[in-house]
Amino acid sequence: MKPAQAAQRQLDAYNARDVDAFLAAYTVDCTVRSFPSGAVLMDGRDAMRDRYATLFADHPELHCELVHRVEHESFVIDHEHVTGLRDDEVVHAVAMYEVRDGLIANVWFLREE
């Protein structure tokens, strides 16, 4: 599986709010960090399950639209517009995924620090 396919797999599952399919796109020991600080937001699939199961349950209209994708070697950078998270507000997000053996091993979210 190419890195962009792994990123798309998790995006499709996110939009379906299917936590099991979403997590199946990640390694067991995946790490989610803030960029540029590197602060760990979630460490491992179990931590991700807790966070995303709640997110999906609490936001039934949650949807992520891919605006632009860049793939370079084992990395994928997605510019996304997320709706359904906050009332009538589009959240602009940038995520960088590192893919190993067809699964996402690391994620960095570009955030204002």
Phi and psi restraints in degrees (value plus and minus 20) as a CYANA .aco file:
   2 LYS   PHI     -92.8   -52.8
   2 LYS   PSI     134.1   174.1
   3 PRO   PHI     -74.0   -34.0
   3 PRO   PSI     -62.2   -22.2
   4 ALA   PHI     -83.6   -43.6
   4 ALA   PSI     -52.6   -12.6
   5 GLN   PHI     -87.3   -47.3
   5 GLN   PSI     -58.5   -18.5
   6 ALA   PHI     -85.0   -45.0
   6 ALA   PSI     -62.8   -22.8
   7 ALA   PHI     -83.2   -43.2
   7 ALA   PSI     -60.8   -20.8
   8 GLN   PHI     -87.8   -47.8
   8 GLN   PSI     -58.1   -18.1
   9 ARG   PHI     -77.8   -37.8
   9 ARG   PSI     -66.8   -26.8
  10 GLN   PHI     -91.2   -51.2
  10 GLN   PSI     -52.8   -12.8
  11 LEU   PHI     -85.0   -45.0
  11 LEU   PSI     -64.0   -24.0
  12 ASP   PHI     -81.4   -41.4
  12 ASP   PSI     -62.7   -22.7
  13 ALA   PHI     -88.1   -48.1
  13 ALA   PSI     -56.8   -16.8
  14 TYR   PHI     -79.3   -39.3
  14 TYR   PSI     -68.1   -28.1
  15 ASN   PHI     -87.5   -47.5
  15 ASN   PSI     -46.5    -6.5
  16 ALA   PHI    -103.8   -63.8
  16 ALA   PSI     -27.9    12.1
  17 ARG   PHI      34.7    74.7
  17 ARG   PSI      22.3    62.3
  18 ASP   PHI    -124.9   -84.9
  18 ASP   PSI      75.9   115.9
  19 VAL   PHI     -82.5   -42.5
  19 VAL   PSI     -56.3   -16.3
  20 ASP   PHI     -87.5   -47.5
  20 ASP   PSI     -65.6   -25.6
  21 ALA   PHI     -86.1   -46.1
  21 ALA   PSI     -57.7   -17.7
  22 PHE   PHI     -80.3   -40.3
  22 PHE   PSI     -70.9   -30.9
  23 LEU   PHI     -89.4   -49.4
  23 LEU   PSI     -44.7    -4.7
  24 ALA   PHI     -85.0   -45.0
  24 ALA   PSI     -35.5     4.5
  25 ALA   PHI    -104.3   -64.3
  25 ALA   PSI     -25.0    15.0
  26 TYR   PHI    -135.5   -95.5
  26 TYR   PSI     132.5   172.5
  27 THR   PHI     -90.6   -50.6
  27 THR   PSI     137.7   177.7
  28 VAL   PHI     -80.0   -40.0
  28 VAL   PSI     -56.7   -16.7
  29 ASP   PHI    -122.5   -82.5
  29 ASP   PSI       5.8    45.8
  30 CYS   PHI     -80.3   -40.3
  30 CYS   PSI     133.4   173.4
  31 THR   PHI    -147.7  -107.7
  31 THR   PSI     116.4   156.4
  32 VAL   PHI    -133.1   -93.1
  32 VAL   PSI     105.3   145.3
  33 ARG   PHI    -147.6  -107.6
  33 ARG   PSI     138.9   178.9
  34 SER   PHI    -106.3   -66.3
  34 SER   PSI     123.4   163.4
  35 PHE   PHI    -138.1   -98.1
  35 PHE   PSI     113.9   153.9
  36 PRO   PHI    -115.9   -75.9
  36 PRO   PSI     -23.9    16.1
  37 SER   PHI     -87.8   -47.8
  37 SER   PSI     -50.7   -10.7
  38 GLY   PHI      63.8   103.8
  38 GLY   PSI     -18.0    22.0
  39 ALA   PHI     -78.5   -38.5
  39 ALA   PSI     113.2   153.2
  40 VAL   PHI     -96.8   -56.8
  40 VAL   PSI     103.6   143.6
  41 LEU   PHI    -113.8   -73.8
  41 LEU   PSI     -58.7   -18.7
  42 MET   PHI    -168.3  -128.3
  42 MET   PSI     119.0   159.0
  43 ASP   PHI    -144.7  -104.7
  43 ASP   PSI      84.7   124.7
  44 GLY   PHI      74.6   114.6
  44 GLY   PSI     139.1   179.1
  45 ARG   PHI     -84.1   -44.1
  45 ARG   PSI     -52.4   -12.4
  46 ASP   PHI     -82.7   -42.7
  46 ASP   PSI     -62.8   -22.8
  47 ALA   PHI     -84.7   -44.7
  47 ALA   PSI     -59.0   -19.0
  48 MET   PHI     -85.4   -45.4
  48 MET   PSI     -60.1   -20.1
  49 ARG   PHI     -78.5   -38.5
  49 ARG   PSI     -67.9   -27.9
  50 ASP   PHI     -77.3   -37.3
  50 ASP   PSI     -67.9   -27.9
  51 ARG   PHI     -88.4   -48.4
  51 ARG   PSI     -68.2   -28.2
  52 TYR   PHI     -97.3   -57.3
  52 TYR   PSI     -50.9   -10.9
  53 ALA   PHI     -81.8   -41.8
  53 ALA   PSI     -62.7   -22.7
  54 THR   PHI     -87.0   -47.0
  54 THR   PSI     -64.5   -24.5
  55 LEU   PHI     -78.4   -38.4
  55 LEU   PSI     -68.3   -28.3
  56 PHE   PHI     -85.1   -45.1
  56 PHE   PSI     -59.2   -19.2
  57 ALA   PHI     -89.6   -49.6
  57 ALA   PSI     -59.0   -19.0
  58 ASP   PHI    -100.3   -60.3
  58 ASP   PSI     -36.9     3.1
  59 HIS   PHI    -151.2  -111.2
  59 HIS   PSI      58.2    98.2
  60 PRO   PHI     -86.0   -46.0
  60 PRO   PSI     -35.7     4.3
  61 GLU   PHI    -119.8   -79.8
  61 GLU   PSI     -11.2    28.8
  62 LEU   PHI     -78.0   -38.0
  62 LEU   PSI     110.9   150.9
  63 HIS   PHI    -171.9  -131.9
  63 HIS   PSI     117.5   157.5
  64 CYS   PHI    -136.5   -96.5
  64 CYS   PSI     102.2   142.2
  65 GLU   PHI    -122.5   -82.5
  65 GLU   PSI     105.0   145.0
  66 LEU   PHI     -95.6   -55.6
  66 LEU   PSI     101.4   141.4
  67 VAL   PHI    -112.0   -72.0
  67 VAL   PSI     -64.3   -24.3
  68 HIS   PHI    -177.6  -137.6
  68 HIS   PSI     123.1   163.1
  69 ARG   PHI    -150.4  -110.4
  69 ARG   PSI     116.7   156.7
  70 VAL   PHI    -141.8  -101.8
  70 VAL   PSI     110.5   150.5
  71 GLU   PHI    -137.9   -97.9
  71 GLU   PSI     109.5   149.5
  72 HIS   PHI    -162.5  -122.5
  72 HIS   PSI      92.7   132.7
  73 GLU   PHI      32.7    72.7
  73 GLU   PSI    -138.4   -98.4
  74 SER   PHI    -114.5   -74.5
  74 SER   PSI      -8.4    31.6
  75 PHE   PHI    -134.2   -94.2
  75 PHE   PSI     125.7   165.7
  76 VAL   PHI    -151.1  -111.1
  76 VAL   PSI     111.2   151.2
  77 ILE   PHI    -137.5   -97.5
  77 ILE   PSI     101.7   141.7
  78 ASP   PHI    -133.8   -93.8
  78 ASP   PSI     112.7   152.7
  79 HIS   PHI    -120.4   -80.4
  79 HIS   PSI     105.4   145.4
  80 GLU   PHI    -151.0  -111.0
  80 GLU   PSI     131.8   171.8
  81 HIS   PHI    -135.7   -95.7
  81 HIS   PSI     101.4   141.4
  82 VAL   PHI    -129.3   -89.3
  82 VAL   PSI     108.4   148.4
  83 THR   PHI    -140.9  -100.9
  83 THR   PSI     142.2   182.2
  84 GLY   PHI      66.7   106.7
  84 GLY   PSI     -18.3    21.7
  85 LEU   PHI    -111.9   -71.9
  85 LEU   PSI     -63.4   -23.4
  86 ARG   PHI    -148.6  -108.6
  86 ARG   PSI     124.9   164.9
  87 ASP   PHI     -68.9   -28.9
  87 ASP   PSI     100.1   140.1
  88 ASP   PHI      28.4    68.4
  88 ASP   PSI       9.2    49.2
  89 GLU   PHI    -142.0  -102.0
  89 GLU   PSI     116.2   156.2
  90 VAL   PHI    -114.4   -74.4
  90 VAL   PSI     104.6   144.6
  91 VAL   PHI    -115.5   -75.5
  91 VAL   PSI     103.2   143.2
  92 HIS   PHI    -110.0   -70.0
  92 HIS   PSI     106.4   146.4
  93 ALA   PHI    -151.9  -111.9
  93 ALA   PSI     128.4   168.4
  94 VAL   PHI    -148.3  -108.3
  94 VAL   PSI     105.8   145.8
  95 ALA   PHI    -146.2  -106.2
  95 ALA   PSI     118.7   158.7
  96 MET   PHI    -137.4   -97.4
  96 MET   PSI     105.9   145.9
  97 TYR   PHI    -131.9   -91.9
  97 TYR   PSI     114.5   154.5
  98 GLU   PHI    -125.0   -85.0
  98 GLU   PSI     103.9   143.9
  99 VAL   PHI    -130.4   -90.4
  99 VAL   PSI     112.0   152.0
 100 ARG   PHI    -150.2  -110.2
 100 ARG   PSI     106.8   146.8
 101 ASP   PHI      32.5    72.5
 101 ASP   PSI      19.1    59.1
 102 GLY   PHI      62.6   102.6
 102 GLY   PSI     -18.6    21.4
 103 LEU   PHI    -143.3  -103.3
 103 LEU   PSI     129.8   169.8
 104 ILE   PHI     -97.6   -57.6
 104 ILE   PSI     102.0   142.0
 105 ALA   PHI    -120.9   -80.9
 105 ALA   PSI     -51.0   -11.0
 106 ASN   PHI    -163.8  -123.8
 106 ASN   PSI     126.8   166.8
 107 VAL   PHI    -154.3  -114.3
 107 VAL   PSI     118.6   158.6
 108 TRP   PHI    -143.5  -103.5
 108 TRP   PSI     108.0   148.0
 109 PHE   PHI    -123.9   -83.9
 109 PHE   PSI     104.6   144.6
 110 LEU   PHI     -92.9   -52.9
 110 LEU   PSI      98.6   138.6
 111 ARG   PHI    -155.2  -115.2
 111 ARG   PSI     131.2   171.2
 112 GLU   PHI     -94.6   -54.6
 112 GLU   PSI     106.8   146.8
